[in-house]
Amino acid sequence: MINKIDKNAIRRRKHVRVRKKISGTPARPRLCVFRSNTNIYAQIIDDVAGNTLVSASTLEKEVKASIANGSNKEGAAAVGKLIAERALAKDIKEVVFDRGGYIFHGRIEALAEAAREAGLVF
């Protein structure tokens, strides 16, 4: 019998480990990223109050219209830029980056770099 590796279970274990150390405060909320096979989602969360302050994803009309595919670096960069613009509009300048257990490469890196270029500090 062949053992299957559940990559998502491994990612969730990594995320739990990371979340023990990273927490969003009102001064520096947490920028949380979730990546599926077809889309990418980002949220800025205040863990003390338990509120999502800002969110963006490749499923939104304004992002979907500007990109051809939501599952590539271009889509991730569009979401990173949009979340940074929305955060700055709500006077959020500094965040803590929570990569969600994913390695900092590819779409996750593209989202982070676009958010940095748009003005977020982390």
Backbone bond lengths (Angstrom), bond angles and torsions (degrees), N, CA, C in turn:
res aa  C-N    CA-C-N  psi(-1)  N-CA   C-N-CA  omega(-1)  CA-C   N-CA-C  phi
1 M - - - 1.439 - - 1.532 109.49 -
2 I 1.299 116.06 134.07 1.464 121.73 -178.05 1.521 109.08 -90.63
3 N 1.320 115.88 131.51 1.465 120.66 176.84 1.517 109.58 -81.77
4 K 1.304 116.43 129.34 1.458 120.85 177.58 1.522 108.97 -91.15
5 I 1.295 115.86 139.60 1.458 121.37 176.33 1.519 107.52 -94.44
6 D 1.313 116.35 120.38 1.454 121.24 178.14 1.528 107.79 -91.44
7 K 1.329 115.71 94.62 1.465 120.33 -175.56 1.516 112.45 -63.47
8 N 1.332 116.69 -32.39 1.457 119.24 -179.89 1.526 110.97 -70.14
9 A 1.317 117.52 -35.23 1.474 120.39 176.78 1.523 110.45 -65.69
10 I 1.321 116.66 -38.91 1.468 120.95 176.92 1.529 109.57 -63.58
11 R 1.344 116.83 -44.10 1.467 121.09 179.26 1.523 111.00 -61.80
12 R 1.345 116.57 -41.76 1.463 119.65 179.67 1.524 111.60 -63.51
13 R 1.342 117.53 -38.65 1.466 120.65 177.00 1.529 110.62 -63.42
14 K 1.325 116.76 -41.51 1.471 120.89 176.88 1.518 110.33 -62.47
15 H 1.341 116.39 -41.86 1.457 120.92 -178.86 1.529 110.72 -63.23
16 V 1.310 117.70 -41.59 1.467 121.37 177.92 1.528 109.87 -61.02
17 R 1.319 116.08 -41.89 1.466 120.78 178.53 1.526 111.36 -62.64
18 V 1.337 116.24 -42.48 1.465 120.98 179.77 1.523 110.79 -67.55
19 R 1.344 117.01 -40.03 1.463 121.24 -176.86 1.523 113.11 -68.46
20 K 1.340 117.90 -18.74 1.459 120.47 174.14 1.520 110.63 -65.37
21 K 1.342 115.82 -28.56 1.464 121.11 -175.19 1.524 112.95 -101.16
22 I 1.339 117.07 -28.81 1.465 121.45 -174.91 1.522 109.97 -105.99
23 S 1.329 115.68 130.25 1.459 120.25 176.19 1.524 108.62 -144.36
24 G 1.316 116.27 141.15 1.458 120.83 179.06 1.517 111.23 -87.86
25 T 1.308 116.84 133.46 1.457 122.73 177.75 1.525 108.24 -113.80
26 P 1.326 118.11 168.91 1.472 118.02 176.37 1.537 112.51 -60.83
27 A 1.328 117.39 -32.45 1.463 120.40 179.09 1.528 111.74 -74.34
28 R 1.347 116.73 -41.45 1.470 122.03 178.85 1.524 109.11 -132.56
29 P 1.333 117.88 88.09 1.460 120.05 179.25 1.538 111.44 -69.21
30 R 1.307 115.79 169.58 1.463 122.37 -175.49 1.524 110.12 -97.96
31 L 1.325 116.63 127.81 1.464 122.85 173.87 1.522 106.83 -92.96
32 C 1.328 116.12 105.02 1.453 123.02 -174.88 1.527 109.59 -102.38
33 V 1.335 116.40 135.64 1.460 121.86 -177.34 1.520 109.71 -119.21
34 F 1.341 116.39 135.34 1.454 122.14 171.84 1.516 107.90 -125.82
35 R 1.315 115.08 134.02 1.460 121.36 -177.09 1.522 108.79 -121.31
36 S 1.327 117.12 123.61 1.463 120.69 172.89 1.522 107.29 -107.96
37 N 1.319 116.92 -179.52 1.468 119.62 -179.99 1.526 112.02 -66.91
38 T 1.328 116.83 -28.52 1.469 119.80 -173.52 1.524 114.48 -112.30
39 N 1.337 118.90 -17.20 1.464 121.13 -175.47 1.523 110.65 -144.95
40 I 1.331 115.48 171.69 1.458 121.39 174.50 1.530 107.68 -135.91
41 Y 1.309 115.76 140.75 1.458 122.47 -175.30 1.519 108.74 -127.35
42 A 1.328 117.32 145.44 1.462 122.15 176.78 1.525 108.78 -138.46
43 Q 1.334 115.19 141.28 1.461 121.02 177.68 1.520 108.45 -137.41
44 I 1.326 115.93 146.76 1.462 121.11 170.81 1.520 105.85 -108.94
45 I 1.349 115.49 120.39 1.463 121.84 -168.85 1.524 110.69 -123.33
46 D 1.330 115.96 135.51 1.465 122.85 169.94 1.527 106.33 -96.81
47 D 1.339 116.71 105.12 1.466 120.52 -175.92 1.520 113.25 -72.70
48 V 1.324 118.34 -24.02 1.463 120.68 179.69 1.525 109.76 -66.44
49 A 1.332 116.53 -47.57 1.470 120.95 179.80 1.533 111.61 -87.23
50 G 1.342 116.84 -17.53 1.460 120.13 -178.25 1.514 113.18 75.46
51 N 1.345 117.24 31.86 1.464 121.83 -176.84 1.520 111.36 -114.94
52 T 1.325 115.11 142.88 1.458 120.66 168.67 1.515 106.78 -88.48
53 L 1.322 116.51 119.47 1.459 121.33 -176.12 1.525 111.86 -86.37
54 V 1.346 116.65 -41.96 1.460 122.37 -176.54 1.525 107.68 -145.24
55 S 1.334 117.19 145.48 1.457 120.08 174.73 1.521 110.21 -143.72
56 A 1.333 115.61 157.69 1.460 122.15 176.50 1.523 108.17 -157.43
57 S 1.327 116.41 150.78 1.460 120.58 176.41 1.520 109.82 -155.13
58 T 1.322 115.87 170.47 1.457 120.63 178.91 1.528 111.62 -77.06
59 L 1.320 118.04 -3.82 1.464 121.27 178.56 1.522 113.29 -85.33
60 E 1.342 117.31 -11.16 1.462 120.75 -178.44 1.524 110.74 -73.92
61 K 1.326 115.98 148.33 1.460 121.63 -174.76 1.522 113.12 -57.58
62 E 1.347 116.72 -45.19 1.461 118.96 -176.24 1.522 112.47 -67.26
63 V 1.322 117.76 -30.61 1.467 120.91 177.41 1.520 109.82 -80.52
64 K 1.319 116.62 -43.57 1.461 122.01 -178.21 1.529 111.61 -60.04
65 A 1.340 116.41 -34.99 1.466 120.27 -178.87 1.523 111.88 -71.33
66 S 1.341 117.31 -28.98 1.459 120.08 -174.88 1.525 114.18 -91.43
67 I 1.336 117.42 -12.06 1.472 119.79 -178.79 1.524 110.13 -123.93
68 A 1.331 115.57 155.82 1.460 119.99 179.15 1.520 111.43 -87.55
69 N 1.342 115.86 -31.67 1.458 120.42 -173.67 1.525 108.94 -140.30
70 G 1.318 117.91 133.80 1.456 121.72 -178.80 1.505 114.24 -86.74
71 S 1.336 117.50 -3.33 1.458 119.84 -174.89 1.520 112.41 -112.28
72 N 1.333 116.67 34.42 1.455 118.69 176.62 1.530 110.14 -133.99
73 K 1.332 115.99 -179.81 1.465 120.58 -177.16 1.521 112.02 -63.90
74 E 1.318 116.98 -33.46 1.467 120.75 179.35 1.527 110.89 -62.68
75 G 1.318 116.37 -42.96 1.460 120.95 177.61 1.521 111.56 -65.86
76 A 1.332 116.19 -40.76 1.462 120.71 179.21 1.524 110.65 -64.46
77 A 1.324 117.17 -40.03 1.461 120.90 178.76 1.529 110.84 -65.42
78 A 1.329 117.03 -38.27 1.470 120.62 178.26 1.527 110.39 -63.88
79 V 1.336 117.19 -40.19 1.471 121.20 178.82 1.527 109.72 -68.16
80 G 1.334 117.79 -40.43 1.466 121.36 178.14 1.517 112.27 -61.12
81 K 1.312 115.81 -42.95 1.470 120.33 178.60 1.530 110.76 -65.89
82 L 1.331 116.97 -43.05 1.468 121.48 -178.66 1.523 111.56 -65.29
83 I 1.328 117.67 -42.79 1.467 119.66 -178.55 1.522 110.51 -67.65
84 A 1.335 116.82 -34.84 1.466 119.76 177.59 1.523 110.74 -66.96
85 E 1.328 117.46 -42.07 1.462 120.86 178.74 1.529 111.01 -62.32
86 R 1.330 116.55 -43.85 1.467 120.32 179.83 1.526 111.23 -67.24
87 A 1.326 117.20 -36.87 1.470 120.58 179.09 1.524 110.39 -67.13
88 L 1.320 117.10 -43.81 1.462 120.40 179.53 1.522 111.10 -65.38
89 A 1.338 117.09 -31.98 1.463 120.68 176.46 1.525 111.16 -66.12
90 K 1.333 117.28 -29.43 1.467 121.86 177.43 1.524 111.60 -95.34
91 D 1.324 116.98 14.26 1.464 124.13 176.69 1.533 112.50 65.09
92 I 1.323 116.90 35.74 1.467 122.32 173.63 1.527 106.44 -105.39
93 K 1.330 116.08 114.74 1.467 119.99 -176.84 1.521 112.87 -109.38
94 E 1.340 117.00 -32.32 1.464 121.19 -178.29 1.523 109.95 -116.49
95 V 1.332 116.05 136.42 1.455 121.98 178.06 1.529 109.53 -136.26
96 V 1.327 115.15 165.82 1.455 122.91 171.53 1.516 105.81 -106.44
97 F 1.334 117.88 128.32 1.465 121.03 -175.35 1.523 110.44 -87.68
98 D 1.331 115.67 123.42 1.463 123.20 177.01 1.526 106.95 -112.83
99 R 1.323 116.84 105.95 1.460 121.08 -175.12 1.524 113.07 -79.31
100 G 1.317 117.57 -0.29 1.453 121.79 173.14 1.512 115.30 70.94
101 G 1.330 118.35 22.40 1.461 121.17 -179.47 1.515 113.53 87.47
102 Y 1.332 117.60 -5.50 1.466 121.31 177.68 1.519 108.59 -83.13
103 I 1.340 116.86 154.15 1.457 118.86 175.92 1.529 108.85 -73.80
104 F 1.323 116.20 149.85 1.468 121.50 -177.55 1.522 108.19 -80.46
105 H 1.331 114.54 80.64 1.453 120.66 -175.19 1.520 107.45 -159.22
106 G 1.307 117.52 153.19 1.460 121.10 174.06 1.510 113.83 66.64
107 R 1.333 116.87 -123.41 1.467 121.75 -175.55 1.518 112.50 -65.96
108 I 1.330 117.72 -36.75 1.467 120.78 179.92 1.526 109.30 -65.64
109 E 1.323 116.79 -44.13 1.462 121.26 178.81 1.531 111.10 -65.27
110 A 1.331 117.30 -40.27 1.467 121.07 179.73 1.525 110.84 -62.98
111 L 1.335 117.44 -41.57 1.462 121.47 178.23 1.530 109.95 -63.61
112 A 1.327 117.05 -45.48 1.465 121.10 -178.31 1.527 111.25 -64.13
113 E 1.307 117.24 -44.37 1.469 120.70 -179.08 1.531 111.31 -65.53
114 A 1.331 117.57 -39.83 1.467 120.52 178.07 1.515 111.01 -65.67
115 A 1.323 117.37 -37.98 1.476 120.69 178.01 1.526 110.03 -66.54
116 R 1.325 117.31 -40.21 1.467 120.96 177.31 1.516 111.36 -63.24
117 E 1.323 116.66 -45.27 1.465 120.99 -179.29 1.512 111.80 -63.84
118 A 1.341 116.65 -31.24 1.463 120.86 -179.66 1.526 112.02 -80.97
119 G 1.349 118.50 -6.67 1.449 119.54 172.46 1.524 117.35 124.00
120 L 1.339 118.82 -6.17 1.462 119.81 177.48 1.521 110.61 -76.12
121 V 1.307 116.43 145.27 1.468 122.21 -179.93 1.524 107.86 -113.14
122 F 1.344 115.96 124.66 1.464 121.51 172.44 1.502 110.92 -157.90
